Amino acid sequence: MSAPWTPKNFEEACKRNAGRRKLHMRKRQTRADRIVRLLRAMDKVPELCESSRGWVKVTAQAMAASRATASRDLALARRIHSQFARMFGRKLNPQTDQVAWSWDWSNYGFRAPESVRAGFRKPVGRFPFSLRENASEASFGGLSPLSFVKSKPSGSELVSLLKLAYRAQRLSQRLRP
């Protein structure tokens, strides 16, 4: 067993810390790339949204990763789908919707045609890029499918918007892992 590392001066400690930050940022970026590939695959194979049973081994081989990594990535991709459904009231479409990552790859948000039309230039939502942390109500930023409606709805439109919000809640619960 080797002795614990102790820095000789402050500069050496700072260099080690900077190197570890860069390493973890690179790892999060490669994971984000795998997640984006999985989101595209989930669009083509809808069974992946329901359960990863039987798909973990195939996914691990396709991504050249371990089964544990593939399982975690599938769980996070399913969580992204449920968060998107709760926020926008529909399923994520990888061709038109975007998962945007923070500069250090620690958080993500969504860009969708509805959010851009509603005037949000930056991604909406701030969700942790870790399965250990749960998204809170603050992560959603107070947004729901009703947030992307520009004008005041009439009586019949209000009923349809309430139905949309109810469907979004049910879809989010069904997609939750």
Number of C-alpha atoms within 10 A of each C-alpha: 3 4 5 6 7 8 11 8 8 8 10 12 14 12 11 12 12 11 12 12 13 13 12 14 16 14 13 18 17 13 16 21 12 17 22 17 14 22 25 14 15 21 16 10 11 10 12 21 22 13 15 17 10 9 15 21 17 12 21 17 12 10 15 11 13 13 17 12 16 25 18 15 24 25 20 19 23 24 20 24 23 26 28 28 25 25 26 23 24 19 19 23 15 16 8 9 16 16 19 18 18 14 10 13 19 17 17 20 22 22 19 20 12 15 20 14 12 13 10 14 10 12 18 21 23 20 24 18 21 14 12 7 9 12 17 11 11 11 18 18 13 10 16 17 22 15 13 18 13 10 6 8 12 9 9 8 11 13 12 13 17 13 13 17 21 15 16 24 21 16 20 23 14 13 19 16 16
